[in-house]
């Protein structure tokens, strides 16, 4: 068995190195690559993706798994070997259903789509990407068709990102959350100070913003010896292995919150990747267990830590030192209310904690309709505007702040991406509550700019396991219960009911 495990690991490592190379090319495309390189980059990515796929679905891998599965009953079900076999089998069964040429075609299509989107958004022109998106919907349906046994066309895509989740499971969960959020949102609309958000607007030089954000995430525990931060159109985190995890942000010199909270958010993703056990590297067990659990880590550090009163009690004086002319006359209470202001807006990544999930639900509903065929792509921009007007009471003046604001549908498949953002919000509060129950001192430590306890709890209970456990298993073991919206609703109710009394 040891010889077979070693052979499997050797084969899997080759696949992982090819995937890491593809990730590096994607990072370059989103950061420094000249736009003229799009066609060549698409061919490069198509080739590497096809080679990685072919190596993974090699019949020799299936034969190894067949032989190793005979030993499963003799293994501890929680051991590295047992989980390696079962997770690799799950991935192998999915991968063997997808032709290598289809994946290569999809990579070429996605690479071209990203460049089209990067041109279309600043031009406010959905027409530049409409035909491309129509083809993306076709490819997304075709991809879903490779997998049988799902009730809804989106389920195969959702299951790939958030294993165990389906449209039938998500719709009532989102409905329950929505029913709790709307009354909270209505109360806060009448309690907000309209001038609060203006405190974050002014002239905040780019380099100073970046330096402050990096100071904070270094305190969080982001390891700059194994990571770096750069700029991109859309902030993201990407891992090439535990020794090289990168994040990006975007800076608006007239808006202090954009770069800072993007940096905190992406650092949460990156610390998850950096915190995995080294021996998982090069195997299917490396990487976040699901998009929802991954997002829980970014939202935990961005919101439950980075927007907390304890956090700003420590870091606001430091921020004032960097921007004395802009902030020295503004008190902590006013600044805290500004970073937590509730204001329905057009942009998902700028949304406050009460409205953010409504942005996600709109996208989830629209992509389900696109995949079902009930919403033609030609009507998507108008459907987007209508939903934002009805759900959030705001209307975009152009496509850039509307249907073009997220790159997801233009640089990948349609379906399976957005539900993870709301699952992450729900889980962020549930996991933070579990960490605080185990370590009641965490809020006091945050107030002192110390994060070791929270960082270590997250590493032990979430990060180090990678994909060894399913999302449901991981949540159960960390929290003592399954997924529930209750801690998240309690967190929001307490926070926003107390917000007005902070001085």
VENVENRA-V808868 format. One record per pair of residues at least 4 apart in sequence whose C-alpha atoms are under 8 Angstrom apart, sorted by the first residue. I is the first residue (numbers start at 1). J is the second residue. Records with the same first field share a line. If there is no record, write none. Layout:
BEGIN
I = J + J
END
This chain:
BEGIN
1 = 5 + 68 + 71
2 = 6
3 = 7
4 = 8 + 64 + 68
5 = 9 + 68 + 81
6 = 10
7 = 11
8 = 12 + 61 + 64
9 = 13 + 282 + 283
10 = 14
11 = 15 + 55 + 56 + 61
12 = 16 + 56 + 282 + 283 + 284
13 = 17 + 282 + 283
14 = 18 + 52 + 55 + 282
15 = 19 + 52 + 53 + 55 + 56 + 282
16 = 20 + 52 + 282 + 283
17 = 21 + 282
18 = 22 + 48 + 49 + 51 + 52
19 = 23 + 48 + 49 + 52
20 = 24 + 239 + 240 + 241
21 = 25 + 48 + 240
22 = 26 + 45 + 48 + 49
23 = 27 + 238 + 239 + 240
24 = 28 + 240
25 = 29 + 41 + 45
26 = 30
27 = 31 + 238
28 = 32 + 33
29 = 33 + 34 + 38 + 41
30 = 232 + 233
31 = 230 + 231 + 232 + 233
33 = 37
34 = 38
35 = 115
37 = 41
38 = 42 + 111 + 112 + 115
39 = 43 + 108 + 111 + 112
40 = 44
41 = 45 + 111
42 = 46 + 107 + 108 + 109 + 110 + 111 + 112
43 = 47 + 108
44 = 48
45 = 49 + 104 + 107 + 108
46 = 50 + 103 + 104 + 105 + 106 + 107 + 108
47 = 51 + 104
48 = 52
49 = 53 + 103 + 104 + 107
50 = 54 + 100 + 101 + 103 + 104
51 = 55
52 = 56
53 = 57 + 95 + 100
54 = 58 + 100
56 = 61 + 92 + 95
57 = 61 + 62 + 92 + 95 + 96
58 = 62
59 = 63
60 = 64
61 = 65
62 = 66 + 89 + 92
63 = 67
64 = 68
65 = 69 + 85 + 89
66 = 70
67 = 71
68 = 72 + 85
69 = 85
71 = 75
72 = 77 + 82
75 = 79 + 81 + 82
76 = 82
77 = 82 + 83
78 = 82 + 83 + 468
79 = 83
80 = 84 + 468
81 = 85
82 = 86
83 = 87 + 285 + 468 + 469
84 = 88 + 283 + 284 + 285 + 468
85 = 89
86 = 90
87 = 91 + 284 + 285 + 467 + 468
88 = 92 + 284
89 = 93
90 = 94
91 = 95 + 284
92 = 96
93 = 97
94 = 98 + 147
97 = 146 + 147
98 = 102 + 103 + 143 + 146
99 = 103
100 = 104
101 = 105
102 = 106
103 = 107
104 = 108
105 = 109
106 = 110 + 139 + 412
107 = 111
108 = 112
109 = 113 + 136 + 411
110 = 114 + 410 + 411 + 412
111 = 115 + 411
112 = 116 + 411
113 = 117 + 129 + 132 + 410 + 411
114 = 118 + 407 + 410 + 411
115 = 119
116 = 120 + 128 + 129 + 410
117 = 121 + 128 + 129 + 404 + 407 + 410
118 = 122 + 233
119 = 123
120 = 124 + 125 + 126 + 128 + 129 + 400 + 404
121 = 125 + 126 + 399 + 400 + 401 + 404 + 405
122 = 400
123 = 400
124 = 398 + 399 + 400 + 401 + 404
125 = 129 + 398 + 399 + 400
126 = 130 + 381 + 399 + 403 + 404
127 = 131
129 = 133 + 410
130 = 134 + 377 + 378
131 = 135
132 = 136 + 410
133 = 137 + 377 + 409 + 410
134 = 138 + 377
135 = 139
136 = 140 + 409 + 410 + 412 + 413 + 414
137 = 141 + 370 + 371 + 413 + 414
138 = 142
139 = 143 + 413
140 = 144 + 371 + 413 + 414 + 415
141 = 145 + 153 + 371
142 = 146
143 = 147
144 = 153 + 154 + 155 + 156 + 157
145 = 153
147 = 156
150 = 155 + 156
151 = 155
152 = 156 + 166 + 167
153 = 157 + 371 + 372
154 = 158 + 166 + 167 + 368 + 371 + 415 + 416
155 = 159 + 165 + 166 + 167 + 416
156 = 160
157 = 161 + 415 + 416
158 = 162 + 163 + 165 + 166 + 167 + 415 + 416 + 417 + 419
159 = 163 + 164 + 165 + 166 + 416
160 = 416
161 = 290 + 291 + 292 + 416 + 417 + 420
162 = 289 + 290 + 291 + 292 + 416 + 420 + 471
163 = 290 + 470 + 471
164 = 471 + 472
165 = 169 + 170
166 = 170
167 = 171
168 = 172
169 = 173
170 = 174 + 419
171 = 175
172 = 176
173 = 177
174 = 178 + 361
175 = 179
176 = 180
177 = 181 + 485
178 = 182 + 358
179 = 183
180 = 184 + 489
181 = 185 + 354 + 355 + 489
182 = 186
183 = 187
184 = 188 + 354 + 493
185 = 189 + 342 + 354 + 355
186 = 190
187 = 191
188 = 192 + 342 + 496
189 = 342 + 343
191 = 500
192 = 196 + 341 + 342
195 = 199
196 = 334 + 335 + 337 + 338 + 341
197 = 201 + 338 + 339 + 341
198 = 338
199 = 330 + 335 + 338
200 = 255 + 256 + 257 + 338 + 339
201 = 254 + 255 + 256
202 = 253 + 254 + 255 + 256 + 326
203 = 253 + 254 + 255 + 326
204 = 208 + 209 + 253 + 254 + 255 + 256 + 323 + 326
205 = 209 + 253
206 = 210 + 251 + 252 + 253
207 = 211
208 = 212 + 322
209 = 213 + 251 + 256 + 259 + 260
210 = 214 + 251 + 259 + 260
211 = 215
212 = 216 + 260 + 319 + 322
213 = 217 + 259 + 260 + 263 + 264
214 = 218 + 263
215 = 219
216 = 220 + 264
217 = 221 + 222 + 263 + 264 + 267
218 = 222 + 223 + 224
219 = 449 + 450 + 451
220 = 450 + 451 + 452 + 455
221 = 271 + 451 + 452 + 455
222 = 227 + 267 + 270 + 271 + 274
223 = 227 + 271 + 274
224 = 228
226 = 242 + 243 + 244 + 245 + 274
227 = 243 + 244 + 245 + 246 + 247
228 = 245 + 246 + 247
229 = 246 + 247 + 248 + 249
230 = 246 + 247 + 248 + 249
231 = 235 + 248 + 249 + 250 + 251
232 = 248 + 249 + 250
233 = 250
234 = 248 + 249 + 250 + 406 + 407
235 = 247 + 248 + 249 + 250 + 262 + 266
236 = 247 + 248 + 249 + 266
237 = 245 + 246 + 247 + 248 + 266 + 267 + 269 + 270
238 = 245 + 246 + 247 + 270
239 = 244 + 245 + 246 + 270 + 273
240 = 244 + 245
241 = 245 + 273 + 281 + 282
242 = 273 + 274 + 275 + 276 + 278 + 281
243 = 274
245 = 270 + 273 + 274
246 = 270
247 = 263 + 266 + 267 + 270
248 = 263 + 266
249 = 259 + 262 + 263 + 266
250 = 258 + 259 + 262
251 = 255 + 258 + 259
252 = 256 + 258 + 259
256 = 260
257 = 261 + 339
258 = 262 + 350
259 = 263
260 = 264
261 = 265 + 302 + 306
262 = 266 + 302
263 = 267
264 = 268 + 298 + 301 + 302 + 306
265 = 269 + 298 + 299 + 301 + 302
266 = 270 + 298
267 = 271 + 298 + 301
268 = 272 + 297 + 298 + 299 + 300 + 301 + 302
269 = 273 + 294 + 295 + 297 + 298
270 = 274
271 = 275 + 463
272 = 276 + 288 + 294 + 297 + 459 + 462 + 463 + 464
273 = 287 + 288 + 463
275 = 459 + 463 + 464
276 = 280 + 286 + 287 + 459 + 463 + 464 + 465 + 466
277 = 281 + 464 + 465 + 466
280 = 284 + 285 + 286 + 466
281 = 285 + 286
282 = 286
284 = 467
285 = 465 + 466 + 467 + 468
286 = 466 + 467
287 = 466 + 467
288 = 293 + 294 + 463 + 466 + 467
289 = 293 + 294 + 466 + 467 + 468 + 469 + 470 + 471
290 = 294 + 420 + 471
291 = 295 + 417 + 420 + 421 + 424
292 = 296 + 419 + 420 + 421 + 422 + 423 + 424 + 427
293 = 297 + 420 + 423 + 424 + 427 + 471
294 = 298 + 424
295 = 299 + 420 + 421 + 423 + 424 + 425 + 428
296 = 300 + 421 + 423 + 424 + 425 + 426 + 427 + 428
297 = 301 + 424 + 428
298 = 302
299 = 303 + 304 + 424 + 425 + 428
300 = 304 + 305 + 425 + 428 + 429 + 432
301 = 305 + 306
302 = 306 + 307
303 = 307 + 308 + 353
304 = 308 + 428 + 429 + 432
305 = 311 + 446
306 = 311 + 312
307 = 311 + 312 + 336 + 339 + 340
308 = 312 + 336
309 = 313 + 336
310 = 314 + 443 + 444 + 446 + 447
311 = 315 + 446 + 447 + 448 + 449
312 = 316 + 332 + 336 + 447
313 = 317 + 332 + 447
314 = 318 + 446 + 447 + 448 + 449
315 = 319 + 449
316 = 320 + 332
317 = 321
318 = 322
319 = 323 + 327
320 = 324 + 326 + 327 + 328
321 = 328
323 = 327 + 328
324 = 328
330 = 334 + 335
331 = 335 + 503
332 = 336 + 503
333 = 337 + 502 + 503
334 = 338 + 503
335 = 339
336 = 340
337 = 341 + 499 + 500 + 502
340 = 352 + 353
341 = 352
342 = 352 + 353 + 354 + 355
343 = 351 + 352 + 355
344 = 351 + 352 + 355 + 392 + 393 + 394
345 = 350 + 351 + 392 + 394
346 = 351 + 388 + 394 + 395 + 396 + 401 + 402
347 = 351 + 401 + 402 + 405
348 = 356 + 359 + 360
349 = 356
351 = 355 + 356
352 = 356
353 = 357 + 492
354 = 492
355 = 359 + 392
356 = 360
357 = 361 + 421 + 422
358 = 362 + 391 + 392
359 = 363
360 = 364 + 418 + 419 + 421 + 422
361 = 365 + 419
362 = 366 + 384 + 387 + 388
363 = 367 + 418
364 = 368 + 415 + 418 + 419
365 = 369
366 = 370 + 375 + 380 + 384
367 = 371 + 414 + 415
368 = 372 + 415
369 = 373 + 374 + 375
370 = 374 + 375 + 376 + 377
371 = 414 + 415
375 = 379 + 380
376 = 380
377 = 381
379 = 383
380 = 384 + 403
381 = 385 + 399 + 402 + 403
382 = 386
383 = 387
384 = 388 + 402 + 403
385 = 389 + 395 + 396 + 402
386 = 390 + 395
387 = 391 + 392
388 = 392 + 393 + 394 + 395
389 = 393 + 394 + 395
390 = 394
396 = 401 + 402
397 = 401
398 = 402
399 = 403 + 404 + 405
400 = 404 + 405
401 = 405
407 = 411
408 = 412 + 413 + 414 + 417
409 = 413 + 414
416 = 420
417 = 421
418 = 422
419 = 423
420 = 424
421 = 425
422 = 426
423 = 427
424 = 428
425 = 429 + 488
426 = 430 + 484 + 485 + 487 + 488
427 = 431 + 483 + 484 + 485 + 488
428 = 432 + 488
429 = 433 + 487 + 488 + 491
430 = 434 + 479 + 483 + 484 + 485 + 487 + 488
431 = 435 + 475 + 478 + 479
432 = 436
433 = 437 + 487
434 = 438 + 478 + 479
435 = 439 + 440 + 454 + 457 + 458
436 = 440 + 441 + 442 + 443
439 = 453
441 = 445
442 = 446 + 451 + 453 + 454
443 = 447
444 = 448
445 = 449 + 450 + 451
446 = 450 + 451
451 = 455
452 = 456
453 = 457
454 = 458
455 = 459
456 = 460
457 = 461 + 462
458 = 462 + 463
459 = 463 + 464
460 = 464 + 465
461 = 465 + 474 + 478
462 = 466 + 474 + 478
465 = 469
469 = 473 + 474
470 = 474
471 = 475
472 = 476 + 482 + 483
473 = 477
474 = 478
475 = 479 + 480 + 481 + 482 + 483
476 = 480 + 481 + 482 + 483
477 = 481
485 = 489
486 = 490
487 = 491
488 = 492
489 = 493
490 = 494
491 = 495
492 = 496
493 = 497
494 = 498
495 = 499
496 = 500
498 = 502
END
